[in-house]
């Protein structure tokens, strides 16, 4: 249990870039969440004008990728910013919602750089 607690503290400190102590619950407050470009936060946008909205978002340096014929996954912007840009571009929206990654996806992203065991050929 202590090992898990220590991992949480290291993870929190890494995410924050400082030595602050995390909340005792181990839950990261919303204002201290992972950066917008991470897998844990994406905005799902459904619109019949996905191409036009993708072009407008790209012009504003916001990453968007097609996930369906009328659907985009947007990172690096708030829901409000995306909605404002869609309005300015005259793009009708059918859905604008936050999509959080699964706990497994978030964990894999957080631990991607630390490998304890690796497979490979054994010297015989």
Secondary structure, DSSP 8 states (H G I E B T S, - for coil): -HHHHHHHHHHHHHHHTS-----TT----GGG---TTSTTEEEEEE-TTHHHHHHHHHHTT-EEEEEETTEEEEESS-HHHHHHHHHHTT---SEEEEEE--HHHHHHHHTTT--S--------
